[in-house]
Amino acid sequence: MISKRTIALCATVGVVVSGIVISAPAHAEPVSNSYSIVGSDTLEDVVNALANGTAITGSSVRSTVNNTTIGSFDATGSPYITTKSSGVRFGRPNGSGDGVKALSRSIDGAAYTSATVGSPASVVITGQVDIARSSSGGTANAAGELLYVPFGRDAIAYAYKGSATGIETLTASQMKSLYECSAGFQIGGVTVTPIIPQAGSGTRKDFLNKIGSTETLMKTISEAGCVVEDQEHDATNLTAESVMPMAVSRWIAMNTGASYDKRGTGTLGSLVAGVVPVTGTGSSMVPNAPYYADTTWGRDTYLVVENARVDPASAKFDAGLATLMDSAVSSALTNSSPVVSRSGAVKKKYGFLAPTAGVVAFRVAKTA
């Protein structure tokens, strides 16, 4: 939560976050006339909904600042984006890591190169990115230029396709063996293909960490291993007898109709013995709190901003941006209230619970 002093200053300069909705597709990419948001695939649909306006809770909710709209840009789509009026065209940031890198280059003025295939060469993007979506945290640094602000609680499970005995409930050690292509490793006597999200994905980073593996130990096909790289959260990429990490929030949103349906014929598996990731079916599907509370497979997600811009003591202080990050404001992007007219209720429809109690914003150094 941003400090009370920040809230007071926001009120003094007349910053308003509005809950009035103007109909707009959740996946549209309008040029922003205030703040622009890029990064994580995991968070893109729910942040798009808050930025563009939604009535998914039965009440109109939209995050705007001083009656100007914010722009949230998907992780995938065309190879490039333009975020601000008269702004430069630059490569689309795909994933948490790429989004935080783009924010870092927007701050320091160094040239940015996207990981998206076909994107433009290095481009100076000073001032073109204001917020990065991140499904994973960073390394705390008290002097860091970035501030990671809690957004919502998510969890990691996996989607699978196949009939191998035991494939519906796997352990971390089984996943480690599978993704490190251990000789002859199978599930129920059946060879299973592991699929991993694209480089720069926060879900990829979290998943490998949670199964006790690393980028070095995991062996992709390009490294003469067995792991297939593909776009995260797209279960239509599953082949016969295969598994892939899946943010539970995205699976819920695809079931409820809040997000595009990319389940294909996949099924959601559990990584917590005796605990299922979700309860209910179809439009009534919701997070299963005990799974989200698991200390290994539950995770908090974040919105990342330049710390100086939300610090009232800084010459770079931006009251509008600080308000969008202030969880006490009903329609702020970081609000977690379950009341239907507030941002937190929208997040639950997209499979997110409130951040873990006691988790607060923390500073992290810019990405190199």
Secondary structure as the mmCIF struct_conf table of DSSP 4:
data_model
#
loop_
_struct_conf.conf_type_id
_struct_conf.id
_struct_conf.beg_label_comp_id
_struct_conf.beg_label_asym_id
_struct_conf.beg_label_seq_id
_struct_conf.end_label_comp_id
_struct_conf.end_label_asym_id
_struct_conf.end_label_seq_id
HELX_RH_AL_P HELX_RH_AL_P1 LYS A 4 THR A 12
TURN_TY1_P TURN_TY1_P1 VAL A 13 GLY A 14
STRN STRN1 VAL A 17 SER A 18
TURN_TY1_P TURN_TY1_P2 ALA A 26 HIS A 27
HELX_LH_PP_P HELX_LH_PP_P1 PRO A 30 VAL A 31
STRN STRN2 SER A 32 SER A 32
BEND BEND1 ASN A 33 SER A 34
STRN STRN3 SER A 36 GLY A 39
HELX_RH_AL_P HELX_RH_AL_P2 ASP A 41 ASN A 52
STRN STRN4 THR A 54 THR A 54
TURN_TY1_P TURN_TY1_P3 ILE A 56 THR A 57
BEND BEND2 GLY A 58 SER A 59
STRN STRN5 VAL A 61 VAL A 61
STRN STRN6 THR A 64 VAL A 65
TURN_TY1_P TURN_TY1_P4 ASN A 66 ASN A 67
STRN STRN7 THR A 68 THR A 68
STRN STRN8 GLY A 71 SER A 72
BEND BEND3 ALA A 75 PRO A 79
STRN STRN9 TYR A 80 ILE A 81
STRN STRN10 LYS A 84 LYS A 84
TURN_TY1_P TURN_TY1_P5 SER A 85 SER A 86
HELX_LH_PP_P HELX_LH_PP_P2 GLY A 87 ARG A 89
STRN STRN11 PHE A 90 GLY A 91
HELX_LH_PP_P HELX_LH_PP_P3 ARG A 92 PRO A 93
STRN STRN12 ASN A 94 ASN A 94
BEND BEND4 GLY A 95 GLY A 95
HELX_RH_AL_P HELX_RH_AL_P3 SER A 96 ASP A 108
STRN STRN13 ALA A 111 TYR A 112
BEND BEND5 ALA A 115 THR A 116
TURN_TY1_P TURN_TY1_P6 VAL A 117 GLY A 118
BEND BEND6 ALA A 121 ALA A 121
STRN STRN14 VAL A 123 VAL A 124
TURN_TY1_P TURN_TY1_P7 THR A 126 GLY A 127
BEND BEND7 GLN A 128 GLN A 128
STRN STRN15 ILE A 131 SER A 134
BEND BEND8 SER A 135 SER A 136
STRN STRN16 ALA A 140 ALA A 140
TURN_TY1_P TURN_TY1_P8 ALA A 142 ALA A 143
BEND BEND9 GLU A 145 GLU A 145
STRN STRN17 LEU A 146 LYS A 161
BEND BEND10 GLY A 162 GLY A 162
TURN_TY1_P TURN_TY1_P9 THR A 165 GLU A 168
STRN STRN18 THR A 169 THR A 169
HELX_RH_AL_P HELX_RH_AL_P4 ALA A 172 TYR A 179
TURN_TY1_P TURN_TY1_P10 GLU A 180 CYS A 181
TURN_TY1_P TURN_TY1_P11 ALA A 183 GLY A 184
STRN STRN19 ILE A 187 ILE A 187
TURN_TY1_P TURN_TY1_P12 GLY A 188 GLY A 189
STRN STRN20 VAL A 190 VAL A 190
STRN STRN21 THR A 193 PRO A 197
HELX_LH_PP_P HELX_LH_PP_P4 GLN A 198 GLN A 198
TURN_TY1_P TURN_TY1_P13 ALA A 199 GLY A 200
HELX_RH_AL_P HELX_RH_AL_P5 GLY A 202 LYS A 210
TURN_TY1_P TURN_TY1_P14 ILE A 211 GLY A 212
TURN_TY1_P TURN_TY1_P15 GLU A 215 LEU A 217
BEND BEND11 MET A 218 MET A 218
STRN STRN22 THR A 220 THR A 220
HELX_RH_3T_P HELX_RH_3T_P1 ILE A 221 GLU A 223
TURN_TY1_P TURN_TY1_P16 ALA A 224 ALA A 224
BEND BEND12 GLY A 225 CYS A 226
STRN STRN23 VAL A 227 VAL A 227
STRN STRN24 VAL A 228 ASP A 230
TURN_TY1_P TURN_TY1_P17 GLU A 232 HIS A 233
HELX_RH_3T_P HELX_RH_3T_P2 ALA A 235 ASN A 237
BEND BEND13 ALA A 240 GLU A 241
STRN STRN25 SER A 242 ALA A 247
HELX_RH_AL_P HELX_RH_AL_P6 VAL A 248 THR A 256
TURN_TY1_P TURN_TY1_P18 GLY A 257 GLY A 257
BEND BEND14 ALA A 258 SER A 259
TURN_TY1_P TURN_TY1_P19 GLY A 264 THR A 265
STRN STRN26 THR A 267 GLY A 269
STRN STRN27 SER A 270 SER A 270
BEND BEND15 LEU A 271 LEU A 271
STRN STRN28 VAL A 272 VAL A 272
TURN_TY1_P TURN_TY1_P20 ALA A 273 GLY A 274
STRN STRN29 VAL A 275 VAL A 275
BEND BEND16 PRO A 277 PRO A 277
STRN STRN30 VAL A 278 THR A 279
BEND BEND17 GLY A 280 GLY A 280
HELX_RH_3T_P HELX_RH_3T_P3 GLY A 282 SER A 284
STRN STRN31 VAL A 286 PRO A 287
HELX_RH_AL_P HELX_RH_AL_P7 ALA A 289 TYR A 292
TURN_TY1_P TURN_TY1_P21 ALA A 293 ALA A 293
TURN_TY1_P TURN_TY1_P22 THR A 295 TRP A 297
STRN STRN32 GLY A 298 GLU A 306
HELX_RH_3T_P HELX_RH_3T_P4 ASN A 307 VAL A 310
TURN_TY1_P TURN_TY1_P23 PRO A 312 ALA A 313
BEND BEND18 SER A 314 SER A 314
TURN_TY1_P TURN_TY1_P24 ALA A 315 LYS A 316
HELX_RH_AL_P HELX_RH_AL_P8 ALA A 319 LEU A 324
TURN_TY1_P TURN_TY1_P25 MET A 325 MET A 325
TURN_TY1_P TURN_TY1_P26 SER A 327 ALA A 328
BEND BEND19 VAL A 329 VAL A 329
TURN_TY1_P TURN_TY1_P27 SER A 330 SER A 331
BEND BEND20 ALA A 332 ALA A 332
TURN_TY1_P TURN_TY1_P28 LEU A 333 THR A 334
BEND BEND21 VAL A 339 VAL A 339
TURN_TY1_P TURN_TY1_P29 VAL A 340 SER A 341
BEND BEND22 ARG A 342 ARG A 342
HELX_RH_AL_P HELX_RH_AL_P9 SER A 343 LYS A 349
TURN_TY1_P TURN_TY1_P30 TYR A 350 GLY A 351
STRN STRN33 LEU A 353 LEU A 353
HELX_LH_PP_P HELX_LH_PP_P5 ALA A 354 THR A 356
TURN_TY1_P TURN_TY1_P31 ALA A 357 GLY A 358
STRN STRN34 PHE A 362 VAL A 364
HELX_LH_PP_P HELX_LH_PP_P6 ALA A 365 THR A 367
#
